[in-house]
């Protein structure tokens, strides 16, 4: 299993809407995330900065990366684009984080 973490940014006036939309995550998007190998996926908000910290556990990096090319993912990005920093194609601007420590049981 691989652990991934990255940061994104949501605009302050949309914190509640961002959370609401994720609470109502489309079933097709949930299925796509799982089909692309995610076992666990969490997003945390730092309210003072608008920074989102995302953490997920996956099976395969290539399988996970393929999610970005699916129609449902592109639709989700377009739906979320007004709420956060994105590239021209609506993909969220995200910065991968380097793991520097891990403790497990």
N, C-alpha and C positions, 0 to 999 in steps of 0.2 A: 504494500500500500504506500502511496505517495501522499505527502502533506504539502498543500500549496497555500500560500497567503499572498494577498495583494491589497493595495489601497486604491480607493476611488474617491470622488468628491461629489457630494450632493449640495445643492444650493440651500441656504438656511431657510428660506421661505417655504421649502418643499419637504422638510423633514417628516411631517405628519403624512403627507401624501405618499412619500417614498415608502414609509412603513406600511401604510394602508394597502398600497399596490402589492407589496410582497406578502402581506397577510392573505391577499386574494390571488396569489400566484396562479396563473392559468394551469389547469390540469395538464394540458399538452406540453407546457414548458416544464412542469415538474417531471413528466414522463421523459422528456428529452434529456434533462439533466441526469436522471437516473440511468437512462439508456447509454449515456456517454461516460458512465463509470463513476459517478459521484456517489459516495456512501453517506457522506455527511457534508452539509454546506451551511455555514453561518455567516451572517453579516452583522457587524457592530458599528454603531454610530458614535463618533466623538462630537458631542453637540457644540462645543466651543469653536470647533474648526470646520465642521461639515465633512470631516474625513470619515470615510467608511473603511473598515477593516474587514476583509473577507477571508475566511478560512474554509478549506475543503479538503476532503480525503478522496483520492481517486485511485483507480487501478492502473491507468495507462495515460501517459501524457499526450500521445498522438490521438487517442480516442477522445479525450477531453477537448483538445484543440479543435477537433472536427465539429464540435457543437456550434462553433461560431459560423460555420457555413450552412447551417440549417435555416430553413424558412421561418420556423417558429422563433428561433433565437433572433433573427433579424427583425421580426415583428415586435418582439419584446423590447429590443433595443430602441426601436422607433417609439414605442409606447413610453419608455422611460426617459428618452432623450431630453425632453423639456425640463426635467427635474435635476439634471446633473451635467457635469462636464463630459463631453463626448467628442469624438472625432467626426469628420464630415460624413462618414457612413453610419453615424449614430452609435457606434461601438463606444462603450464607456472608456474614458481615459483611465487606464489602470497601470499601476507600477507593481511589478512582482517584488516580493520581499524575500530576502535570503534568510533561511533558517540558521540561527546561531546557537540555539539550545533547544533540547527536547528531553523531557523526563517522562518515562512511562512506567507502568507498574512492574 
